[in-house]
Amino acid sequence: MAEAVKKYLASVGISGFYYGVLDEATNVVDSVRHVEFLQEIGVEAPQEIAKAYGDNRTAAMAVAGGDVSVTGRFHAIPYEDKKLLFGMEEVDGILATGADDVPPMVAVAFYKNLQDGSVEYVGLPKGLFTRPNMSGQTKEDGAPEFGSDEVEGQFMDRAVAGYSKPKSILMAQDDKGAVVKRDALFTKVFGKPHPDATPSS
């Protein structure tokens, strides 16, 4: 049987940041929400190799994995998404946060656009974002400089349908124009299909 042709495709962009507040009892989100204008995102999944020694050599090795760290930057995050992502309380149309507020557990997915038009999807099944720092800058002469909103979060392993052990990162890839793997990943991460999915997809 011939080996499948491997594709070596570089990422040329990011898009499609989706999240949902997670019901920890069912691992299903209330709804899948889209935040547009993602500018940058980073996912760190640390692993450490522990070694045991004997007779002046390595006797055994084991891998220990830590929680996944996520950082992201958006052109802007709408108020309604800030309220949900960071667990802010709203009274009289005013959002507020305090030391005792706890952000909700969420599931997240985003897209990496590849050079041939195909798309890689990354899913993070369970984690939370901490409230963001705030800053501003005075307007100076010349063209205006746009600000941005940043987020930081930590994600952990969660039971995902079909896998023998809990997982913290899922990845899938569709060829240009296809959405089959996208819809499958969304169902595993969110417990719901992609908002644009149709029964035929």
Secondary structure, DSSP 4 states (H G I P E B T S, - for coil): -PPPPP----EEEEEEEEEEEEETTTTEES--EEE--EEEEEEE--EEEEEEEETTEEEEEEEEE-PEEEEEEES---HHHHHHHHT-EEETTEEE--TT--PPPEEEEEEEEETTS-EEEEEEEEEEEEPPP-------SSS-----EEEEEEE--B--TT-SS-BS-EEEEE-TT--HHHHHHHHHHHSS--TT--TT-
